[in-house]
């Protein structure tokens, strides 16, 4: 739980040999079935929120049949779930399995009540992984990147992303980035991970990979391996891969768009109106499902916000590069009009999304057909014709919690509708009632509009700007009751996760503040003295201020109080200190500045190839 992009790899692994020694000391191969199916290890040294301790340390593993075993070099990897001696989930995988199972059960029950018998419902996802690739020699001259994953100081270069010339630009063969990306794809293919696309992203030195979509369990595990492989292969090509959400100030950060869909086990997508109408032969199924999901988003926007409350998202959400911390959904004009008509009349025909011909104005180029839903990159949870895209997820995240939340709230919504049908209500009347209560969460406008967050609050839509405050929502009675009722998390497991997430946030900020102190003392002040710049007194006072703030955090008795103080330190005190450091850098001759600059880090194409291999 709560590992981040600073740690190499987001999985936990134990590598064991498959041989033993006989009485004469000769090795012989031995691997029994029980070793494949289950295991045991120390569960107390992982973040566990008090569910394990040194004197009650056992952690137990059971093979995950939904995540394929794979071979990498000389090692067979066996994905497994991890719980305590008491059955408490110590991992992210177990709650995801529970939530997906409950969503399947309630979704199947709902469909059966509407005359559509299926053997189960599954959750498919596709994850778009954004990263930065920077010269490794420059990375080694940035203690902040090495220890925290992001630059805590750094003057803006003369060039950034203002020309919008990086997005989808050719991946330059003049640097090792192209070979690195090809090698990443190749390494992933070898272990059964089909990375479908690779391209440059908006910011300089920013790139993206995206796989084919698949089952949420295997896709989540595979994404953890993709991130690990990205880091390892980058190092072999003279590069460092940055997975943190906001490694650089002043340019776009990185996300991991979580494309979420649900379907039957035989392949019918429940969010694709044509497929579900044809398979179910009941035009009411699709609008009932959509109304249920709209109600879930409106009721549990706090949990959705919590699920993407990674430390790196502090600097990313709502910054004209990612959706704001307002949990609305975009459905497009056609879908919105269709559902609002149902809300008004209580009746609905089959939903058939409109399409239009798009002409290019040149006879030699054929007209094309485009869907009714435009792309809305400012919505945290837009509908895209056959899926929802949770755009706010952070690039360094393990998306298990994201999808645990989505599947849990979907399961509850399906359960509520199914219960009401069983009590005698008409499905479309239930959908009408849900839309009357919850359609306010639909917003098709510009989420970057500065006035939108306040308007959203007035409408009663969840808005939680602070990631710390969002994390604290996990133990609200509404949410512990939901998770317990759905069989996903017990109150004890919720409390433990809240503690782990808050402590993870605080520890992240503490590492950043201590690194900033070292950077000032070991780099900025010496450079200023050599350059005879008049910043030394300001910088020394800044160090004292940082140390006072850290002391206040350390003496806090509650994890929530410490995290709240850490957020102030990070978003107020440290930013003011950074301004002093950046001004000093702007006046210091390059020959006297010991830290790698943004210009060195962000423009692979500009520096000679030899520099990458120093």
C-alpha positions as CSV (number, residue, x, y, z in Angstrom):
1,X,0.0,0.0,0.0
2,X,1.0,3.6,-0.8
3,X,4.3,2.9,-2.6
4,X,5.2,5.7,-5.0
5,X,7.2,6.6,-8.1
6,X,10.2,7.3,-5.9
7,X,10.6,3.6,-5.0
8,X,11.8,1.3,-7.8
9,X,8.8,-0.8,-8.7
10,X,5.4,-0.8,-7.1
11,X,5.2,-4.5,-6.4
12,X,6.6,-6.6,-3.6
13,X,8.7,-9.6,-4.6
14,X,10.6,-12.5,-3.1
15,X,12.8,-14.5,-5.4
16,X,13.4,-18.1,-4.4
17,X,15.4,-20.8,-6.0
18,X,13.8,-24.1,-7.1
19,X,16.5,-26.4,-5.8
20,X,17.7,-27.9,-2.5
21,X,20.7,-29.8,-1.4
22,X,21.0,-33.5,-0.5
23,X,23.0,-34.9,2.5
24,X,26.1,-34.9,0.3
25,X,25.7,-31.2,-0.6
26,X,24.6,-31.9,-4.1
27,X,21.9,-29.6,-5.5
28,X,18.7,-31.1,-6.9
29,X,15.6,-29.4,-8.3
30,X,12.5,-29.3,-6.2
31,X,9.3,-27.3,-6.6
32,X,6.1,-28.6,-5.1
33,X,2.5,-27.5,-5.9
34,X,2.0,-26.0,-2.5
35,X,4.7,-23.5,-3.2
36,X,2.9,-22.4,-6.3
37,X,-0.5,-22.0,-4.6
38,X,0.4,-20.3,-1.3
39,X,3.2,-18.7,0.7
40,X,4.0,-16.9,3.9
41,X,6.3,-14.0,4.8
42,X,6.7,-11.1,7.2
43,X,3.8,-8.6,6.9
44,X,4.9,-6.2,9.6
45,X,7.6,-4.3,7.6
46,X,5.2,-3.1,4.9
47,X,3.0,-0.1,5.4
48,X,0.0,-1.7,7.1
49,X,-1.7,1.0,9.2
50,X,-1.4,-1.0,12.5
51,X,-2.8,-4.3,11.1
52,X,0.6,-6.0,11.6
53,X,3.3,-5.6,14.2
54,X,6.6,-7.3,15.0
55,X,5.0,-9.6,17.4
56,X,2.1,-10.4,15.1
57,X,3.9,-10.3,11.8
58,X,2.5,-13.1,9.6
59,X,1.5,-12.3,6.0
60,X,0.0,-14.9,3.8
61,X,-0.2,-15.2,0.0
62,X,-2.5,-17.1,-2.3
63,X,-2.1,-17.3,-6.1
64,X,-4.2,-15.0,-8.2
65,X,-5.7,-17.0,-11.1
66,X,-6.8,-13.9,-13.0
67,X,-3.3,-12.5,-13.4
68,X,-1.1,-14.7,-15.6
69,X,2.1,-16.2,-14.4
70,X,5.0,-14.9,-16.5
71,X,8.7,-15.6,-17.1
72,X,11.2,-12.8,-17.1
73,X,14.8,-13.8,-17.7
74,X,15.6,-16.6,-15.1
75,X,12.6,-15.9,-12.9
76,X,9.0,-17.2,-12.9
77,X,6.7,-14.5,-11.5
78,X,3.5,-15.7,-9.7
79,X,1.0,-12.9,-9.0
80,X,-0.6,-13.4,-5.6
81,X,-2.9,-11.7,-3.1
82,X,-1.5,-10.8,0.4
83,X,-3.4,-10.8,3.7
84,X,-2.7,-10.9,7.4
85,X,-3.1,-13.9,9.8
86,X,-6.6,-12.4,10.5
87,X,-7.5,-12.1,6.8
88,X,-7.0,-8.3,6.7
89,X,-6.0,-7.1,3.2
90,X,-2.3,-6.0,3.3
91,X,-2.2,-5.4,-0.4
92,X,-4.1,-3.4,-3.1
93,X,-5.1,-6.5,-5.0
94,X,-7.4,-8.2,-2.5
95,X,-9.8,-5.3,-2.2
96,X,-9.9,-4.9,-6.0
97,X,-10.9,-8.6,-6.3
98,X,-13.6,-8.2,-3.7
99,X,-15.0,-5.0,-5.4
100,X,-14.9,-6.6,-8.8
101,X,-16.6,-9.7,-7.5
102,X,-19.4,-7.7,-5.9
103,X,-19.9,-5.6,-9.0
104,X,-20.3,-8.8,-11.0
105,X,-22.8,-10.2,-8.6
106,X,-25.0,-7.2,-8.4
107,X,-24.6,-6.4,-12.1
108,X,-25.6,-10.0,-13.0
109,X,-28.6,-9.8,-10.7
110,X,-29.8,-6.5,-12.2
111,X,-29.5,-7.8,-15.8
112,X,-31.4,-11.0,-14.9
113,X,-34.2,-8.9,-13.4
114,X,-34.4,-7.1,-16.7
115,X,-34.6,-10.3,-18.7
116,X,-31.0,-10.6,-19.7
117,X,-29.3,-13.7,-18.2
118,X,-25.5,-13.6,-18.1
119,X,-22.9,-15.7,-16.3
120,X,-21.1,-12.7,-14.8
121,X,-19.9,-9.1,-15.3
122,X,-16.3,-8.1,-15.7
123,X,-14.4,-4.8,-15.5
124,X,-11.9,-4.0,-18.3
125,X,-9.5,-1.1,-18.2
126,X,-6.8,0.4,-20.4
127,X,-4.1,2.5,-18.9
128,X,-2.3,5.3,-20.6
129,X,1.1,5.7,-18.9
130,X,2.9,9.0,-19.2
131,X,6.5,9.5,-18.2
132,X,9.5,11.8,-18.6
133,X,12.9,10.6,-19.9
134,X,15.9,12.8,-18.9
135,X,19.6,12.5,-19.3
136,X,21.0,10.3,-16.6
137,X,24.1,12.3,-16.0
138,X,21.9,15.4,-15.3
139,X,19.7,13.2,-13.1
140,X,22.7,12.4,-10.9
141,X,23.2,16.1,-10.4
142,X,19.7,16.6,-9.0
143,X,19.4,15.2,-5.4
144,X,15.7,16.2,-5.5
145,X,14.9,14.0,-8.5
146,X,17.0,11.1,-7.0
147,X,15.3,11.2,-3.6
148,X,11.8,12.6,-4.3
149,X,11.1,12.1,-8.0
150,X,10.5,15.8,-8.6
151,X,12.5,19.0,-8.9
152,X,12.0,21.1,-5.8
153,X,14.0,24.0,-7.2
154,X,14.7,25.1,-10.8
155,X,14.6,28.2,-12.9
156,X,12.3,28.0,-15.9
157,X,14.2,27.7,-19.2
158,X,13.8,30.2,-22.0
159,X,11.8,27.5,-23.9
160,X,9.0,25.3,-22.5
161,X,5.9,23.9,-24.1
162,X,4.5,27.3,-25.3
163,X,4.9,26.4,-28.9
164,X,2.8,23.1,-28.5
165,X,5.5,21.5,-30.7
166,X,6.3,18.5,-28.6
167,X,2.9,16.7,-28.7
168,X,3.0,13.8,-31.2
169,X,6.2,15.1,-32.6
170,X,8.6,12.5,-34.1
171,X,10.6,10.6,-31.5
172,X,14.1,11.8,-32.4
173,X,16.6,9.2,-33.5
174,X,19.3,11.8,-32.6
175,X,18.9,10.7,-28.9
176,X,18.6,7.4,-27.1
177,X,14.9,8.1,-26.4
178,X,13.8,6.3,-29.5
179,X,15.8,3.2,-28.8
180,X,14.8,3.3,-25.2
181,X,11.1,3.3,-26.1
182,X,11.5,0.4,-28.6
183,X,13.4,-1.6,-26.0
184,X,10.6,-1.0,-23.4
185,X,8.0,-2.3,-25.9
186,X,10.2,-5.3,-26.7
187,X,10.8,-6.2,-23.0
188,X,7.0,-5.9,-22.3
189,X,6.1,-8.0,-25.3
190,X,8.4,-10.8,-24.0
191,X,6.3,-11.1,-20.8
192,X,2.9,-10.9,-22.6
193,X,2.2,-7.1,-22.2
194,X,1.0,-5.7,-25.5
195,X,2.0,-2.0,-25.5
196,X,0.0,-0.7,-28.5
197,X,1.1,2.9,-28.8
198,X,4.1,5.0,-28.1
199,X,4.3,8.8,-28.7
200,X,5.6,12.1,-27.4
201,X,3.4,14.0,-25.0
202,X,2.8,17.7,-24.5
203,X,5.9,18.6,-22.4
204,X,9.5,18.5,-23.5
205,X,11.0,15.0,-22.9
206,X,7.5,13.6,-22.0
207,X,6.3,10.4,-23.5
208,X,3.4,7.9,-23.3
209,X,2.8,4.2,-23.7
210,X,-0.7,2.6,-23.8
211,X,-1.6,-1.1,-23.9
212,X,-4.5,-3.0,-25.3
213,X,-7.3,-3.0,-22.8
214,X,-8.0,-6.0,-20.7
215,X,-9.3,-7.4,-17.4
216,X,-8.7,-5.0,-14.5
217,X,-6.8,-7.5,-12.4
218,X,-4.2,-8.5,-15.0
219,X,-4.0,-4.9,-16.5
220,X,-3.2,-3.5,-13.1
221,X,-0.5,-6.0,-12.4
222,X,0.9,-5.5,-15.9
223,X,1.1,-1.7,-15.5
224,X,3.2,-2.2,-12.4
225,X,5.6,-4.3,-14.4
226,X,5.5,-1.7,-17.3
227,X,6.6,1.0,-14.8
228,X,9.4,-1.2,-13.5
229,X,10.6,-2.0,-17.0
230,X,10.5,1.6,-18.0
231,X,12.9,2.6,-15.2
232,X,15.2,-0.3,-15.8
233,X,15.5,0.1,-19.6
234,X,15.9,3.9,-19.3
235,X,19.0,3.3,-17.2
236,X,20.5,1.0,-19.9
237,X,20.1,3.9,-22.4
238,X,21.8,6.7,-20.5
239,X,18.4,8.0,-19.3
240,X,16.4,8.3,-16.1
241,X,12.6,7.7,-16.2
242,X,10.5,10.0,-14.0
243,X,7.1,8.6,-13.1
244,X,6.1,11.2,-10.5
245,X,3.1,13.3,-11.4
246,X,4.8,16.7,-11.5
247,X,8.6,16.4,-11.8
248,X,8.9,19.9,-13.3
249,X,7.3,23.2,-12.5
250,X,5.9,25.3,-15.3
251,X,5.1,22.5,-17.8
252,X,2.6,19.7,-17.9
253,X,2.8,16.8,-15.4
254,X,2.0,13.1,-16.1
255,X,-1.1,11.1,-15.6
256,X,-2.3,7.6,-16.1
257,X,-5.7,7.8,-17.7
258,X,-7.8,4.9,-16.4
259,X,-10.2,3.8,-19.2
260,X,-13.0,1.9,-17.4
261,X,-15.7,-0.3,-18.9
262,X,-17.9,-3.1,-17.8
263,X,-19.2,-6.0,-19.8
264,X,-20.5,-9.6,-19.7
265,X,-18.1,-12.5,-19.5
266,X,-19.0,-13.4,-23.1
267,X,-17.9,-10.0,-24.4
268,X,-20.9,-7.7,-24.4
269,X,-19.9,-4.1,-23.4
270,X,-22.6,-2.8,-21.1
271,X,-21.5,0.8,-21.9
272,X,-21.9,0.3,-25.6
273,X,-25.5,1.0,-26.5
274,X,-25.6,-1.0,-29.7
275,X,-24.0,-4.1,-28.2
276,X,-26.2,-4.2,-25.1
277,X,-29.4,-3.4,-27.0
278,X,-28.7,-6.2,-29.4
279,X,-27.7,-8.8,-26.8
280,X,-30.4,-8.0,-24.2
281,X,-33.2,-7.3,-26.6
282,X,-34.3,-4.8,-24.0
283,X,-33.8,-1.1,-24.8
284,X,-34.3,-0.1,-21.2
285,X,-31.1,-1.9,-19.9
286,X,-28.7,0.7,-21.2
287,X,-30.4,3.8,-19.8
288,X,-30.9,2.1,-16.4
289,X,-27.2,1.2,-16.2
290,X,-26.2,4.8,-17.1
291,X,-28.7,6.3,-14.6
292,X,-27.2,4.0,-11.9
293,X,-23.7,5.0,-12.7
294,X,-24.6,8.7,-12.7
295,X,-26.1,8.3,-9.3
296,X,-22.9,6.5,-8.1
297,X,-20.7,9.3,-9.3
298,X,-22.8,12.0,-7.6
299,X,-23.1,10.2,-4.3
300,X,-19.5,9.0,-4.1
301,X,-17.4,11.8,-5.7
302,X,-15.5,12.0,-2.4
303,X,-14.3,8.5,-2.8
304,X,-13.4,9.1,-6.5
305,X,-11.3,12.1,-5.4
306,X,-9.7,10.1,-2.6
307,X,-8.7,7.4,-5.0
308,X,-6.5,9.8,-7.0
309,X,-5.1,11.6,-3.9
310,X,-1.4,10.7,-4.6
311,X,1.1,13.3,-3.4
312,X,2.1,14.2,-6.9
313,X,-1.4,15.2,-7.8
314,X,-1.1,18.1,-5.4
315,X,0.6,20.1,-8.2
316,X,-1.4,18.7,-11.2
317,X,-5.1,18.7,-10.7
318,X,-6.8,21.7,-12.2
319,X,-3.6,23.1,-13.5
320,X,-4.8,23.3,-17.1
321,X,-3.3,19.9,-17.7
322,X,-5.5,17.7,-15.7
323,X,-9.2,17.9,-14.6
324,X,-9.9,19.9,-11.5
325,X,-10.7,18.4,-8.1
326,X,-14.4,18.5,-8.9
327,X,-15.9,15.1,-9.5
328,X,-18.4,15.6,-12.4
329,X,-18.9,13.6,-15.5
330,X,-19.1,14.5,-19.1
331,X,-21.6,12.6,-21.2
332,X,-21.8,14.6,-24.4
333,X,-24.8,16.4,-25.8
334,X,-26.6,13.4,-27.3
335,X,-26.4,11.2,-24.2
336,X,-27.2,14.0,-21.9
337,X,-30.3,14.9,-23.9
338,X,-31.4,11.3,-24.0
339,X,-31.1,10.9,-20.2
340,X,-32.8,14.2,-19.5
341,X,-35.7,13.2,-21.7
342,X,-36.0,10.0,-19.7
343,X,-35.9,12.1,-16.5
344,X,-38.8,14.2,-17.8
345,X,-41.0,11.6,-19.3
346,X,-40.1,8.3,-17.6
347,X,-39.9,6.7,-21.1
348,X,-36.9,5.8,-23.3
349,X,-36.5,4.3,-26.7
350,X,-33.3,2.7,-27.8
351,X,-30.3,5.1,-27.5
352,X,-28.7,5.5,-30.9
353,X,-25.8,7.9,-30.8
354,X,-25.7,10.2,-33.8
355,X,-22.8,10.4,-36.1
356,X,-21.9,13.1,-38.6
357,X,-19.9,13.3,-41.8
358,X,-16.8,15.4,-41.5
359,X,-15.4,16.9,-44.7
360,X,-11.8,18.0,-45.2
361,X,-12.6,20.4,-48.0
362,X,-10.4,18.6,-50.4
363,X,-12.0,16.2,-52.9
364,X,-9.0,13.8,-52.9
365,X,-9.4,13.2,-49.1
366,X,-12.4,11.1,-48.2
367,X,-15.1,12.3,-45.8
368,X,-15.0,10.5,-42.5
369,X,-17.7,9.7,-39.9
370,X,-17.2,11.0,-36.4
371,X,-19.0,10.1,-33.1
372,X,-21.4,12.4,-31.3
373,X,-19.2,12.8,-28.2
374,X,-16.4,15.2,-28.6
375,X,-13.3,14.7,-26.4
376,X,-13.5,16.7,-23.2
377,X,-10.1,16.7,-21.6
378,X,-11.2,18.9,-18.8
379,X,-13.6,16.4,-17.2
380,X,-12.4,14.0,-14.6
381,X,-14.7,11.2,-15.7
382,X,-15.9,11.6,-19.3
383,X,-18.0,9.1,-21.2
384,X,-16.4,8.1,-24.6
385,X,-19.0,6.0,-26.4
386,X,-18.1,2.6,-24.7
387,X,-16.1,3.5,-21.6
388,X,-15.5,6.1,-19.0
389,X,-12.1,7.6,-18.8
390,X,-10.9,8.5,-15.3
391,X,-8.4,11.2,-16.4
392,X,-7.3,12.4,-13.0
393,X,-5.3,9.3,-12.0
394,X,-1.7,10.0,-11.3
395,X,1.2,8.6,-13.3
396,X,3.0,7.0,-10.4
397,X,-0.2,5.4,-8.9
398,X,-1.1,1.7,-8.5
399,X,-4.6,2.1,-9.9
400,X,-6.0,-0.7,-7.7
401,X,-7.6,1.8,-5.4
402,X,-9.0,3.7,-8.3
403,X,-10.8,0.7,-9.7
404,X,-11.7,-0.7,-6.3
405,X,-13.7,2.5,-5.7
406,X,-15.3,2.5,-9.2
407,X,-16.4,-1.1,-8.9
408,X,-17.6,-0.7,-5.4
409,X,-19.8,2.3,-6.1
410,X,-21.1,0.6,-9.3
411,X,-21.9,-2.5,-7.3
412,X,-23.9,-0.4,-4.8
413,X,-25.8,1.4,-7.5
414,X,-26.7,-1.9,-9.3
415,X,-27.8,-3.4,-6.0
416,X,-30.1,-0.4,-5.2
417,X,-31.7,-0.6,-8.6
418,X,-32.1,-4.4,-8.4
419,X,-33.6,-4.2,-4.9
420,X,-36.2,-1.7,-6.1
421,X,-37.1,-3.8,-9.1
422,X,-37.6,-6.8,-6.8
423,X,-39.9,-4.7,-4.7
424,X,-42.1,-4.0,-7.7
425,X,-40.9,-0.8,-9.3
426,X,-40.5,-0.3,-13.0
427,X,-36.9,-0.1,-14.2
428,X,-37.3,3.1,-16.2
429,X,-39.2,4.8,-13.3
430,X,-36.3,4.0,-11.1
431,X,-33.9,5.4,-13.7
432,X,-36.1,8.5,-13.9
433,X,-36.0,9.0,-10.1
434,X,-32.2,8.5,-9.9
435,X,-31.7,11.1,-12.7
436,X,-33.9,13.6,-10.9
437,X,-31.7,13.3,-7.8
438,X,-28.3,13.0,-9.4
439,X,-28.2,14.4,-12.9
440,X,-26.6,17.6,-11.5
441,X,-23.3,15.8,-11.6
442,X,-23.4,15.9,-15.4
443,X,-21.3,18.8,-16.8
444,X,-20.4,19.0,-20.4
445,X,-18.7,22.4,-20.2
446,X,-15.1,23.6,-19.7
447,X,-13.8,22.2,-16.5
448,X,-10.8,24.6,-16.7
449,X,-13.2,27.6,-16.4
450,X,-12.1,29.4,-13.2
451,X,-15.7,29.9,-12.2
452,X,-16.7,26.2,-12.5
453,X,-15.4,24.9,-9.2
454,X,-17.5,27.4,-7.2
455,X,-20.5,26.7,-9.4
456,X,-20.1,23.0,-8.8
457,X,-20.1,23.5,-5.1
458,X,-23.4,25.5,-5.4
459,X,-24.9,22.6,-7.3
460,X,-23.9,20.1,-4.6
461,X,-21.1,18.4,-6.6
462,X,-18.2,17.0,-4.7
463,X,-15.2,19.3,-4.7
464,X,-12.2,18.5,-2.5
465,X,-9.1,20.6,-3.4
466,X,-6.9,19.1,-0.7
467,X,-5.6,15.5,-1.2
468,X,-5.2,15.3,2.6
469,X,-8.8,16.2,3.2
470,X,-9.8,13.7,0.5
471,X,-7.9,10.9,2.2
472,X,-9.6,11.6,5.5
473,X,-12.9,10.9,3.9
474,X,-12.1,7.2,3.8
475,X,-13.3,6.7,7.4
476,X,-16.5,8.8,7.1
477,X,-19.4,6.7,8.2
478,X,-21.0,6.9,4.7
479,X,-17.9,5.3,3.2
480,X,-17.0,2.7,5.8
481,X,-20.7,1.6,5.7
482,X,-20.5,1.3,1.9
483,X,-17.3,-0.7,1.9
484,X,-18.5,-3.0,4.6
485,X,-21.9,-3.6,3.1
486,X,-20.3,-4.4,-0.3
487,X,-17.8,-6.8,1.4
488,X,-14.8,-4.8,0.1
489,X,-13.2,-3.4,3.2
490,X,-13.9,-3.6,6.9
491,X,-13.9,-0.5,9.0
492,X,-10.5,-1.7,10.4
493,X,-9.1,-2.0,6.9
494,X,-10.5,1.5,6.0
495,X,-8.8,3.0,9.1
496,X,-5.5,1.3,8.3
497,X,-5.6,2.6,4.7
498,X,-6.4,6.1,5.9
499,X,-3.4,6.0,8.2
500,X,-1.1,4.5,5.5
501,X,-2.1,7.2,3.0
502,X,-1.7,10.1,5.4
503,X,1.7,8.8,6.7
504,X,2.8,8.3,3.1
505,X,1.9,11.9,2.2
506,X,3.7,13.3,5.3
507,X,6.8,11.2,4.7
508,X,6.9,12.3,1.0
509,X,6.8,16.0,2.1
510,X,9.4,15.4,4.8
511,X,11.8,13.8,2.3
512,X,11.2,16.8,0.0
513,X,11.9,19.4,2.8
514,X,15.0,17.6,4.0
515,X,16.3,17.4,0.4
516,X,15.6,21.1,-0.1
517,X,17.6,21.9,3.0
518,X,20.5,19.9,1.7
519,X,20.3,21.5,-1.7
520,X,20.4,25.0,-0.1
521,X,23.3,24.2,2.2
522,X,25.3,22.1,-0.2
523,X,24.6,23.8,-3.6
524,X,22.8,27.1,-3.6
525,X,24.6,28.9,-0.8
526,X,28.1,27.8,-2.0
527,X,27.2,28.9,-5.6
528,X,25.9,32.2,-4.3
529,X,29.1,32.8,-2.3
530,X,31.3,32.0,-5.3
531,X,29.2,34.3,-7.5
532,X,29.1,37.0,-4.8
533,X,25.3,37.1,-4.9
534,X,23.4,38.7,-2.0
535,X,21.1,35.7,-1.1
536,X,23.0,33.9,1.6
537,X,21.1,35.5,4.6
538,X,17.7,34.8,2.9
539,X,18.7,31.3,2.2
540,X,20.0,30.6,5.8
541,X,16.7,32.0,7.1
542,X,14.8,29.8,4.7
543,X,16.6,26.7,6.1
544,X,15.6,27.7,9.7
545,X,12.0,28.1,8.5
546,X,12.0,24.7,6.9
547,X,13.4,23.1,10.1
548,X,10.7,24.8,12.3
549,X,8.0,23.4,10.0
550,X,9.4,19.9,10.1
551,X,9.6,20.1,13.9
552,X,5.9,21.0,14.1
553,X,5.1,18.0,12.0
554,X,7.2,15.7,14.1
555,X,5.5,16.6,17.3
556,X,2.0,16.1,15.9
557,X,0.3,13.2,17.6
558,X,-2.3,12.5,14.9
559,X,-1.5,11.4,11.4
560,X,-4.1,13.7,10.0
561,X,-2.7,16.7,11.8
562,X,0.8,15.9,10.6
563,X,-0.4,15.5,7.0
564,X,-2.3,18.9,7.2
565,X,0.9,20.6,8.4
566,X,2.9,18.8,5.7
567,X,0.6,20.2,3.1
568,X,1.1,23.7,4.3
569,X,4.9,23.2,4.3
570,X,4.8,21.9,0.8
571,X,2.4,24.3,-0.9
572,X,3.3,27.5,1.0
573,X,6.6,27.5,2.8
574,X,8.6,25.4,0.3
575,X,7.2,27.3,-2.7
576,X,8.4,30.6,-1.1
577,X,11.8,29.2,-0.4
578,X,12.0,27.9,-4.0
579,X,11.4,31.4,-5.3
580,X,14.5,32.6,-3.6
581,X,16.6,29.6,-4.9
582,X,15.3,30.1,-8.5
583,X,16.1,33.9,-8.4
584,X,19.6,33.1,-7.3
585,X,20.0,30.5,-10.1
586,X,18.8,33.1,-12.6
587,X,21.7,35.4,-11.6
588,X,24.4,32.9,-11.1
589,X,26.9,32.1,-13.9
590,X,26.3,28.6,-15.2
591,X,29.9,27.6,-14.5
592,X,29.3,28.3,-10.8
593,X,25.9,26.6,-10.5
594,X,26.4,22.9,-9.4
595,X,22.8,21.6,-10.0
596,X,21.6,20.4,-13.4
597,X,19.3,23.0,-14.9
598,X,15.9,22.7,-16.5
599,X,17.6,23.3,-19.9
600,X,19.9,20.3,-19.4
601,X,17.1,18.1,-18.1
602,X,14.3,18.9,-20.6
603,X,15.9,19.1,-24.0
604,X,17.5,15.8,-25.1
605,X,17.5,17.0,-28.7
606,X,19.6,20.0,-27.9
607,X,22.5,18.3,-26.2
608,X,25.2,16.2,-27.9
609,X,24.6,12.4,-27.8
610,X,27.9,12.0,-25.9
611,X,26.6,14.0,-23.0
612,X,24.0,11.3,-22.4
613,X,26.6,8.7,-21.7
614,X,28.9,10.5,-19.4
